[in-house]
Amino acid sequence: MSPARSASGARLENQVARLLRQVREGKVSIADAVERLRSLPFEDLGFAKVDHHRALRTGFPEVIYCSGKTPEQVVAIAQRIRARGHIVLATRCSEAVCEALSEAFPEAAHHHQARITVVGKPRRPSPRAKPVAVLTAGTADVPVAEEAAVTAETLGCRVERVYDVGVAGLHRLLGHLDLLNRARVIVVVAGMEGALPSVVGGLVSVPVIAVPTSVGYGASFEGLSALLTMLNSCAAGIAVVNIDNGFGAGYFAALLMRKDRAR
């Protein structure tokens, strides 16, 4: 399996290749192959079009963003993804969604602080793999950090967490320089003024993914202040995702790790 692809992406690629070989060998007719491939691009459920082709294109199947969907809709989408042998990653799960997924999939793993449910076993990273480091400025930022950490782990990364190392007590961060120097990618989650990514970016030579959170008092404007601080960072090598978007940071970190392993 190519190290740049997830297990789900490689499995779908192998299924298509096997079908094409069967057509070439005369074991499957062209009409049957067309019928099997008919729902490969997407499966129309009426309320959603499940993108089965995504694992082949991007290396990981479609992720379910649960906010705004009913529990029944989430379960229906998850069942179609799982039926293709793919891992299910559902984000922003309410308690009602978690309960519905547990009934449909007894093996479902719920990460309540991250608000993520996973159905299926993620690919285990090599114990020698460099880690994705996930840092927070404060304890209030941990739920968003956990969303990033669980996402990266589900996509096959080894993750190490360091929480509550914000700039109000910089010695706490400096006590973890060994991890900063070992990490291949660093995700930094911060609210308030959002200064921590700039500090980290000035200490390391690897990509830093900055995640502003909506933690803070009135003039933080629900994360806008931290977002603007991170966008205006004077440290090079920092990419910024949207406010509270731990999933986006974890996915991007995993993508960087896959591309790094592919080289």
Secondary structure by P-SEA (a helix, b strand, c coil): ccccccaaaaaaaaaaaaaaaaaaaccccaaaaaaaacccccccccccccccccccccccccccccccccaaaaaaaaaaaaaacbbbbbccccaaaaaaaaaacccccccccccbbbcccccccccccccbbbbbccccaaaaaaaaaaaaaaaccbbbbbcccccccaaaaaaaaaaaaaccbbbbbbccccaaaaaaaaccccbbbbbbccccccccccaaaaaaaaaaccccccccccccaaaaaaaaaaaaaaaaaac
